[in-house]
Amino acid sequence: MYNDCILSEDGLAEGYVVIFDMHGIRLGHIARVSLPALRAFMLYIQEAHPAKLKAVHCLNTANYINHVMRLISPLLRNEIIGLLRFHSGRLPEGIPQEILPREYGGNAPSIDVLDKQCHSLINKYADWLIETEQFKADETKRPKKASWWSIFSGGGGNPNNLGLIENQSPLSVEFD
């Protein structure tokens, strides 16, 4: 929702650098994530989101991140996996100080002030956000994808056109 509001306010930028601070995240938090919801979110980010991602930095990652990434890497394209950077504690180099909150040593407002600005923006667009929840796609108009079984029936089932995920080697995560 917040992202939709920002896109409405500022339009598209050349690309976005996302920073997740995973301080305090435990395996129990991750276990509560619904895989169908995660898959839908990943599909949206990779196929429908109008903004280009430049990098995704995950700060304060735990040592079990390798195992988590093995579970979710089939949901991600190689291009997205290539954007992920995991950091065991410190901030990555090259992030401008003017965009970092004070708590991270930057010159931007504190996280509390930014949180209030976020809530204010969402409240400004509340009616529009509620209205867009009602939009539904007419799936009958969507072109049909060839099924996996069509490769046996001679239906032109090119495995590259079936929406299958490329055979990916096991993912290893490197820390800074």
C-alpha positions as CSV (number, residue, x, y, z in Angstrom):
1,M,0.0,0.0,0.0
2,Y,2.7,2.4,1.0
3,N,4.6,1.7,-2.2
4,D,1.4,2.5,-4.3
5,C,1.1,5.8,-2.4
6,I,4.7,6.7,-3.0
7,L,4.4,5.9,-6.7
8,S,1.3,8.2,-6.9
9,E,3.1,11.0,-5.1
10,D,6.5,10.9,-6.6
11,G,6.1,8.9,-9.8
12,L,8.8,6.4,-10.9
13,A,12.5,6.8,-10.0
14,E,15.4,5.3,-11.9
15,G,15.5,2.5,-9.5
16,Y,15.0,1.6,-5.9
17,V,17.4,0.3,-3.2
18,V,15.6,-1.5,-0.5
19,I,17.1,-1.9,3.0
20,F,15.6,-4.5,5.4
21,D,16.8,-4.5,9.0
22,M,16.3,-8.0,10.2
23,H,17.3,-7.2,13.8
24,G,15.0,-9.2,16.1
25,I,13.6,-11.4,13.4
26,R,13.6,-15.0,14.5
27,L,12.9,-18.3,12.7
28,G,9.4,-18.3,14.3
29,H,8.6,-15.1,12.5
30,I,9.6,-16.5,9.2
31,A,7.6,-19.7,9.9
32,R,4.4,-17.6,10.1
33,V,4.8,-16.4,6.5
34,S,2.2,-18.0,4.2
35,L,4.0,-19.6,1.2
36,P,1.1,-18.8,-1.2
37,A,1.1,-15.1,0.0
38,L,4.9,-15.0,-0.4
39,R,4.7,-16.5,-3.9
40,A,2.0,-13.9,-4.9
41,F,4.2,-11.1,-3.5
42,M,7.3,-12.4,-5.4
43,L,5.3,-12.7,-8.6
44,Y,4.1,-9.1,-8.2
45,I,7.6,-7.8,-7.5
46,Q,9.0,-9.6,-10.5
47,E,6.2,-9.3,-13.1
48,A,3.9,-6.4,-12.2
49,H,5.7,-3.8,-10.1
50,P,6.4,-0.7,-12.1
51,A,9.5,0.2,-10.3
52,K,13.0,-1.3,-11.0
53,L,14.9,-2.6,-8.1
54,K,18.6,-1.8,-8.0
55,A,19.5,-3.7,-4.9
56,V,18.0,-5.3,-1.8
57,H,20.2,-5.1,1.4
58,C,19.3,-7.3,4.4
59,L,21.0,-6.0,7.5
60,N,21.6,-8.0,10.7
61,T,20.9,-11.4,9.0
62,A,21.0,-14.5,11.1
63,N,23.1,-17.5,10.3
64,Y,20.0,-19.5,9.2
65,I,19.4,-17.2,6.2
66,N,21.1,-19.8,3.9
67,H,18.3,-22.3,4.7
68,V,15.6,-19.7,4.3
69,M,17.0,-18.7,0.9
70,R,17.0,-22.3,-0.3
71,L,13.3,-22.5,0.4
72,I,12.4,-19.3,-1.3
73,S,14.9,-19.2,-4.2
74,P,12.7,-21.2,-6.4
75,L,10.2,-18.3,-6.2
76,L,12.8,-15.8,-7.4
77,R,14.4,-15.1,-10.8
78,N,18.1,-15.2,-11.0
79,E,18.1,-11.4,-11.6
80,I,16.4,-10.8,-8.3
81,I,18.7,-13.3,-6.5
82,G,21.6,-11.3,-7.9
83,L,20.3,-8.1,-6.3
84,L,20.2,-9.6,-2.8
85,R,23.0,-8.6,-0.4
86,F,23.2,-9.9,3.1
87,H,25.1,-8.1,5.8
88,S,25.8,-9.5,9.3
89,G,25.7,-6.1,11.0
90,R,27.0,-3.0,9.4
91,L,25.5,-0.8,6.7
92,P,26.8,-1.3,3.2
93,E,29.1,1.3,1.7
94,G,27.8,3.8,-0.8
95,I,24.4,4.6,0.7
96,P,24.0,8.4,0.9
97,Q,23.8,9.7,4.5
98,E,20.9,12.0,3.6
99,I,18.5,9.2,3.0
100,L,19.4,7.1,6.1
101,P,17.4,7.7,9.4
102,R,19.3,9.2,12.3
103,E,19.3,5.8,14.1
104,Y,21.5,4.5,11.3
105,G,23.9,7.5,11.4
106,G,22.2,9.3,8.6
107,N,20.8,12.8,8.2
108,A,17.2,11.9,7.5
109,P,14.5,12.2,10.2
110,S,14.2,9.5,12.9
111,I,12.3,6.3,12.3
112,D,9.5,7.6,14.5
113,V,9.1,10.7,12.3
114,L,9.3,8.6,9.1
115,D,6.7,6.2,10.5
116,K,4.3,9.1,11.2
117,Q,4.9,10.4,7.6
118,C,4.1,6.9,6.3
119,H,0.8,6.7,8.2
120,S,-0.1,10.2,7.1
121,L,0.4,9.3,3.5
122,I,-1.6,6.1,3.8
123,N,-4.4,8.0,5.5
124,K,-4.4,10.6,2.6
125,Y,-4.9,7.7,0.1
126,A,-7.2,5.6,2.3
127,D,-10.3,5.9,0.1
128,W,-8.4,5.1,-3.0
129,L,-6.7,2.1,-1.4
130,I,-10.0,0.7,-0.2
131,E,-11.6,1.3,-3.7
132,T,-8.7,-0.5,-5.5
133,E,-9.1,-3.6,-3.2
134,Q,-12.4,-4.2,-5.1
135,F,-10.7,-4.5,-8.5
136,K,-10.6,-8.0,-9.9
137,A,-9.0,-9.4,-13.0
138,D,-11.2,-11.1,-15.5
139,E,-9.2,-14.4,-15.8
140,T,-11.3,-15.6,-18.8
141,K,-9.5,-13.0,-20.9
142,R,-6.0,-14.1,-19.9
143,P,-4.2,-16.1,-22.6
144,K,-3.9,-19.7,-21.7
145,K,-0.4,-21.1,-21.0
146,A,0.6,-24.4,-22.4
147,S,0.4,-27.1,-19.8
148,W,3.4,-29.2,-18.8
149,W,1.8,-32.2,-20.4
150,S,1.6,-30.6,-23.8
151,I,5.3,-31.6,-24.4
152,F,4.1,-35.2,-24.7
153,S,1.2,-34.5,-26.9
154,G,3.0,-32.5,-29.5
155,G,1.2,-29.4,-28.6
156,G,4.2,-27.2,-29.2
157,G,5.1,-27.5,-25.5
158,N,8.5,-25.8,-25.5
159,P,9.7,-26.1,-21.9
160,N,11.0,-22.6,-22.0
161,N,7.5,-21.3,-22.6
162,L,5.8,-23.3,-19.8
163,G,6.6,-20.9,-17.0
164,L,8.9,-23.4,-15.4
165,I,11.7,-22.1,-13.2
166,E,15.1,-22.6,-14.6
167,N,17.2,-25.3,-13.0
168,Q,19.1,-23.3,-10.4
169,S,22.1,-24.5,-8.5
170,P,21.8,-24.5,-4.7
171,L,22.0,-20.9,-3.4
172,S,24.8,-19.9,-1.1
173,V,24.6,-16.6,0.7
174,E,27.7,-14.5,1.2
175,F,28.0,-12.1,4.1
176,D,30.1,-8.9,4.0
